[in-house]
Amino acid sequence: MDDQQLIHRIALSLLKGIGPVHARNLVAYCGGVDPIFTDRRLKNTLEKVPGIGPKLIASITDRTVLPAAEQELAYLRKHKLRALFYLDADYPRRLKQAEDAPVILFAKGDADLDAEHMVSIVGTRTPTEHGKRLCVELVEGLKECKATIVSGLAYGIDIVAHRQALKCELPTIGCVAHGLDRLYPGEHAATAKEMERHGALVSELTSGSPFAPGNFPARNRVIAGLSDCTIVVESGPKGGSLITADIATSYDREVFAYPGRPTDTRSEGCNKLIQQNKAALVTGPKDVI
């Protein structure tokens, strides 16, 4: 693939108001990515695309995204990042099954995103010592099937899962809610660096992308989409881990949850998932395996 093709693919992801579903429709109706940015008669085609009105047509025909895409390509080359497009053979096969998956995914690190067993582990940002211990035991047990551990590199259960995976010499993938030119939270920088050598960091966002609340739920669909199953270790009544579990269910993936005491607020989310038959009850790694 030449640089211009990759620039167009990056530009597609940068179009304002055009999410992954609309982007796929555009590619289908226009006969590929390149015509979206080179066909002078594009407006006639766009009027036929479902869900694309005058406002989005104006966004699509605005070529100001191309310089930004060129700049991003330079960043990718300089930092040796992978850019995985949804039509490419190397795009993660599990994620490809999700109709709202990112059109392009950026990766830092050489981890196999199509490993035989991919397990996402999520939970509260303020776990109990008991929850941390369950997470450690879970990752240790998953070494038996050489699972790749996927999570969000956040405080709490996420970082416990990543660090234990590194300790157990299991590949681990961190899905972040910002471009790969920065890291949040900064306290996890050392772990992230080690993950680049023994796993990967992935994001659908370009470098310099601003932090936004909506980035986190969007990131959660990548966690769920990359994995065979999602395991919730501890969760309150609301939170990102429950969003991830719901998304995993919508993708027809397995969801598991550790039960907790009825009076423990940090187990309320897990208990509710089990009670509503949204998750299978697990007591340890053997149940998952």
Stockholm file with secondary structure:
# STOCKHOLM 1.0

chainA/1-289         MDDQQLIHRIALSLLKGIGPVHARNLVAYCGGVDPIFTDRRLKNTLEKVPGIGPKLIASITDRTVLPAAEQELAYLRKHKLRALFYLDADYPRRLKQAEDAPVILFAKGDADLDAEHMVSIVGTRTPTEHGKRLCVELVEGLKECKATIVSGLAYGIDIVAHRQALKCELPTIGCVAHGLDRLYPGEHAATAKEMERHGALVSELTSGSPFAPGNFPARNRVIAGLSDCTIVVESGPKGGSLITADIATSYDREVFAYPGRPTDTRSEGCNKLIQQNKAALVTGPKDVI
#=GR chainA/1-289 SS CCHHHHHHHHHHHHSTTCCHHHHHHHHHHHTSSHHHHHCTTHHHHHTTSTTCCHHHHHHHTCTTHHHHHHHHHHHHHHHTCEEEETTSTTSCHHHHTSTTSCSEEEEESCCCTTCSCEEEEECCSSCCHHHHHHHHHHHHHHGGGTCEEEECCCTTHHHHHHHHHHHTTCCEEEECSSCTTSCSSGGGHHHHHHHHHSEEEEESSCTTCCCCTTHHHHHHHHHHHHCSEEEECSCCSSSHHHHHHHHHHHTTCEEEECCCCTTCGGGHHHHHHHHTTSSEECSSHHHHC
#=GC SS_cons         CCHHHHHHHHHHHHSTTCCHHHHHHHHHHHTSSHHHHHCTTHHHHHTTSTTCCHHHHHHHTCTTHHHHHHHHHHHHHHHTCEEEETTSTTSCHHHHTSTTSCSEEEEESCCCTTCSCEEEEECCSSCCHHHHHHHHHHHHHHGGGTCEEEECCCTTHHHHHHHHHHHTTCCEEEECSSCTTSCSSGGGHHHHHHHHHSEEEEESSCTTCCCCTTHHHHHHHHHHHHCSEEEECSCCSSSHHHHHHHHHHHTTCEEEECCCCTTCGGGHHHHHHHHTTSSEECSSHHHHC
//
